[in-house]
């Protein structure tokens, strides 16, 4: 049934357009034309995020910060092996998945660390990427507390994930 969801949705939209006597193809083309300027305006923000993530990871700064923060995170129940994942995940999903694969190959998918990493990846998001796209498209300039609150919530999510995985 799930496999038919998208085709059924497309069929519904096309039938609805026929009933309302709307040219669905031209509507789609006009929508795509309207999206092009938005995509062009967002491109510099996306490129900046990709470059920042690569610099953060390849410079060794993420590893250094992981070593510095691991004792504090360990005190609140987060294994030190997850520190780099917690630092990288707010920046990049792809880098997070690379770290997740490394965690799985080192500790196993059914290990406590593997389970915690899975829950962290599934319950957190790329804060900086989403924020940069959202704020760039809405022209919001007053973002002072947005990122710190989102990061605090992300850390709370990671701590809660590790706490819950203790009982699984």
TORKOL-4160 file (C-alpha; in steps of 0.2 Angstrom, whole numbers, padded with zeros to 4 digits, m for minus):
168
<pt num="1" X="0000" Y="0000" Z="0000"/>
<pt num="2" X="0014" Y="0012" Z="0004"/>
<pt num="3" X="0022" Y="0009" Z="m0013"/>
<pt num="4" X="0006" Y="0016" Z="m0021"/>
<pt num="5" X="0005" Y="0031" Z="m0010"/>
<pt num="6" X="0015" Y="0043" Z="m0022"/>
<pt num="7" X="0006" Y="0037" Z="m0038"/>
<pt num="8" X="m0011" Y="0039" Z="m0030"/>
<pt num="9" X="m0006" Y="0056" Z="m0024"/>
<pt num="10" X="m0001" Y="0061" Z="m0042"/>
<pt num="11" X="m0017" Y="0053" Z="m0049"/>
<pt num="12" X="m0027" Y="0063" Z="m0036"/>
<pt num="13" X="m0019" Y="0079" Z="m0041"/>
<pt num="14" X="m0022" Y="0076" Z="m0059"/>
<pt num="15" X="m0040" Y="0071" Z="m0057"/>
<pt num="16" X="m0043" Y="0086" Z="m0046"/>
<pt num="17" X="m0035" Y="0098" Z="m0059"/>
<pt num="18" X="m0046" Y="0090" Z="m0073"/>
<pt num="19" X="m0062" Y="0092" Z="m0062"/>
<pt num="20" X="m0057" Y="0111" Z="m0058"/>
<pt num="21" X="m0052" Y="0113" Z="m0077"/>
<pt num="22" X="m0035" Y="0119" Z="m0072"/>
<pt num="23" X="m0020" Y="0116" Z="m0083"/>
<pt num="24" X="m0009" Y="0106" Z="m0072"/>
<pt num="25" X="0006" Y="0105" Z="m0083"/>
<pt num="26" X="0007" Y="0124" Z="m0085"/>
<pt num="27" X="0004" Y="0126" Z="m0066"/>
<pt num="28" X="0019" Y="0115" Z="m0063"/>
<pt num="29" X="0030" Y="0124" Z="m0075"/>
<pt num="30" X="0025" Y="0141" Z="m0067"/>
<pt num="31" X="0029" Y="0134" Z="m0050"/>
<pt num="32" X="0046" Y="0128" Z="m0056"/>
<pt num="33" X="0049" Y="0145" Z="m0064"/>
<pt num="34" X="0045" Y="0153" Z="m0047"/>
<pt num="35" X="0057" Y="0141" Z="m0038"/>
<pt num="36" X="0072" Y="0145" Z="m0049"/>
<pt num="37" X="0075" Y="0163" Z="m0041"/>
<pt num="38" X="0074" Y="0155" Z="m0024"/>
<pt num="39" X="0086" Y="0142" Z="m0028"/>
<pt num="40" X="0099" Y="0154" Z="m0035"/>
<pt num="41" X="0097" Y="0165" Z="m0020"/>
<pt num="42" X="0100" Y="0150" Z="m0008"/>
<pt num="43" X="0115" Y="0143" Z="m0017"/>
<pt num="44" X="0128" Y="0154" Z="m0009"/>
<pt num="45" X="0122" Y="0149" Z="0008"/>
<pt num="46" X="0122" Y="0130" Z="0004"/>
<pt num="47" X="0140" Y="0132" Z="m0003"/>
<pt num="48" X="0146" Y="0141" Z="0013"/>
<pt num="49" X="0138" Y="0127" Z="0024"/>
<pt num="50" X="0147" Y="0113" Z="0013"/>
<pt num="51" X="0164" Y="0122" Z="0014"/>
<pt num="52" X="0162" Y="0126" Z="0033"/>
<pt num="53" X="0158" Y="0107" Z="0037"/>
<pt num="54" X="0173" Y="0101" Z="0026"/>
<pt num="55" X="0184" Y="0113" Z="0035"/>
<pt num="56" X="0178" Y="0109" Z="0052"/>
<pt num="57" X="0180" Y="0090" Z="0049"/>
<pt num="58" X="0196" Y="0090" Z="0039"/>
<pt num="59" X="0206" Y="0103" Z="0049"/>
<pt num="60" X="0205" Y="0092" Z="0064"/>
<pt num="61" X="0195" Y="0104" Z="0074"/>
<pt num="62" X="0180" Y="0092" Z="0076"/>
<pt num="63" X="0192" Y="0079" Z="0084"/>
<pt num="64" X="0200" Y="0092" Z="0095"/>
<pt num="65" X="0183" Y="0098" Z="0101"/>
<pt num="66" X="0177" Y="0080" Z="0104"/>
<pt num="67" X="0192" Y="0077" Z="0115"/>
<pt num="68" X="0189" Y="0092" Z="0125"/>
<pt num="69" X="0170" Y="0090" Z="0127"/>
<pt num="70" X="0170" Y="0071" Z="0130"/>
<pt num="71" X="0173" Y="0072" Z="0149"/>
<pt num="72" X="0159" Y="0084" Z="0151"/>
<pt num="73" X="0147" Y="0074" Z="0140"/>
<pt num="74" X="0152" Y="0058" Z="0148"/>
<pt num="75" X="0147" Y="0065" Z="0165"/>
<pt num="76" X="0129" Y="0067" Z="0158"/>
<pt num="77" X="0129" Y="0050" Z="0151"/>
<pt num="78" X="0135" Y="0052" Z="0133"/>
<pt num="79" X="0149" Y="0040" Z="0128"/>
<pt num="80" X="0165" Y="0048" Z="0122"/>
<pt num="81" X="0163" Y="0039" Z="0106"/>
<pt num="82" X="0148" Y="0049" Z="0101"/>
<pt num="83" X="0156" Y="0066" Z="0104"/>
<pt num="84" X="0161" Y="0069" Z="0086"/>
<pt num="85" X="0144" Y="0063" Z="0079"/>
<pt num="86" X="0136" Y="0076" Z="0091"/>
<pt num="87" X="0147" Y="0090" Z="0085"/>
<pt num="88" X="0146" Y="0086" Z="0066"/>
<pt num="89" X="0127" Y="0082" Z="0065"/>
<pt num="90" X="0121" Y="0100" Z="0067"/>
<pt num="91" X="0131" Y="0104" Z="0052"/>
<pt num="92" X="0129" Y="0090" Z="0040"/>
<pt num="93" X="0118" Y="0075" Z="0038"/>
<pt num="94" X="0131" Y="0067" Z="0026"/>
<pt num="95" X="0145" Y="0069" Z="0037"/>
<pt num="96" X="0135" Y="0062" Z="0051"/>
<pt num="97" X="0130" Y="0046" Z="0041"/>
<pt num="98" X="0149" Y="0044" Z="0038"/>
<pt num="99" X="0152" Y="0044" Z="0056"/>
<pt num="100" X="0137" Y="0033" Z="0059"/>
<pt num="101" X="0145" Y="0020" Z="0047"/>
<pt num="102" X="0161" Y="0021" Z="0056"/>
<pt num="103" X="0153" Y="0019" Z="0073"/>
<pt num="104" X="0143" Y="0003" Z="0066"/>
<pt num="105" X="0159" Y="m0004" Z="0059"/>
<pt num="106" X="0169" Y="m0001" Z="0075"/>
<pt num="107" X="0156" Y="m0005" Z="0089"/>
<pt num="108" X="0142" Y="m0015" Z="0079"/>
<pt num="109" X="0124" Y="m0010" Z="0076"/>
<pt num="110" X="0117" Y="m0019" Z="0091"/>
<pt num="111" X="0130" Y="m0011" Z="0103"/>
<pt num="112" X="0125" Y="0002" Z="0116"/>
<pt num="113" X="0135" Y="0015" Z="0106"/>
<pt num="114" X="0128" Y="0009" Z="0090"/>
<pt num="115" X="0110" Y="0011" Z="0096"/>
<pt num="116" X="0113" Y="0028" Z="0104"/>
<pt num="117" X="0121" Y="0034" Z="0087"/>
<pt num="118" X="0106" Y="0028" Z="0078"/>
<pt num="119" X="0094" Y="0037" Z="0089"/>
<pt num="120" X="0104" Y="0053" Z="0089"/>
<pt num="121" X="0104" Y="0052" Z="0069"/>
<pt num="122" X="0086" Y="0049" Z="0069"/>
<pt num="123" X="0081" Y="0062" Z="0081"/>
<pt num="124" X="0092" Y="0077" Z="0077"/>
<pt num="125" X="0093" Y="0088" Z="0062"/>
<pt num="126" X="0106" Y="0099" Z="0053"/>
<pt num="127" X="0103" Y="0115" Z="0063"/>
<pt num="128" X="0115" Y="0126" Z="0053"/>
<pt num="129" X="0109" Y="0120" Z="0036"/>
<pt num="130" X="0091" Y="0121" Z="0040"/>
<pt num="131" X="0093" Y="0138" Z="0048"/>
<pt num="132" X="0103" Y="0146" Z="0034"/>
<pt num="133" X="0091" Y="0140" Z="0021"/>
<pt num="134" X="0076" Y="0146" Z="0032"/>
<pt num="135" X="0083" Y="0163" Z="0036"/>
<pt num="136" X="0090" Y="0166" Z="0019"/>
<pt num="137" X="0073" Y="0163" Z="0011"/>
<pt num="138" X="0063" Y="0173" Z="0024"/>
<pt num="139" X="0075" Y="0187" Z="0025"/>
<pt num="140" X="0075" Y="0186" Z="0044"/>
<pt num="141" X="0090" Y="0195" Z="0052"/>
<pt num="142" X="0087" Y="0194" Z="0071"/>
<pt num="143" X="0093" Y="0176" Z="0074"/>
<pt num="144" X="0103" Y="0179" Z="0090"/>
<pt num="145" X="0095" Y="0166" Z="0101"/>
<pt num="146" X="0089" Y="0154" Z="0088"/>
<pt num="147" X="0105" Y="0144" Z="0085"/>
<pt num="148" X="0110" Y="0143" Z="0104"/>
<pt num="149" X="0093" Y="0137" Z="0108"/>
<pt num="150" X="0093" Y="0124" Z="0094"/>
<pt num="151" X="0110" Y="0118" Z="0099"/>
<pt num="152" X="0104" Y="0116" Z="0117"/>
<pt num="153" X="0089" Y="0106" Z="0112"/>
<pt num="154" X="0101" Y="0095" Z="0101"/>
<pt num="155" X="0112" Y="0091" Z="0116"/>
<pt num="156" X="0097" Y="0088" Z="0127"/>
<pt num="157" X="0091" Y="0076" Z="0113"/>
<pt num="158" X="0107" Y="0067" Z="0113"/>
<pt num="159" X="0108" Y="0065" Z="0131"/>
<pt num="160" X="0090" Y="0058" Z="0131"/>
<pt num="161" X="0094" Y="0047" Z="0117"/>
<pt num="162" X="0108" Y="0039" Z="0127"/>
<pt num="163" X="0097" Y="0038" Z="0143"/>
<pt num="164" X="0083" Y="0029" Z="0133"/>
<pt num="165" X="0095" Y="0017" Z="0125"/>
<pt num="166" X="0101" Y="0011" Z="0142"/>
<pt num="167" X="0084" Y="0002" Z="0144"/>
<pt num="168" X="0083" Y="m0005" Z="0126"/>
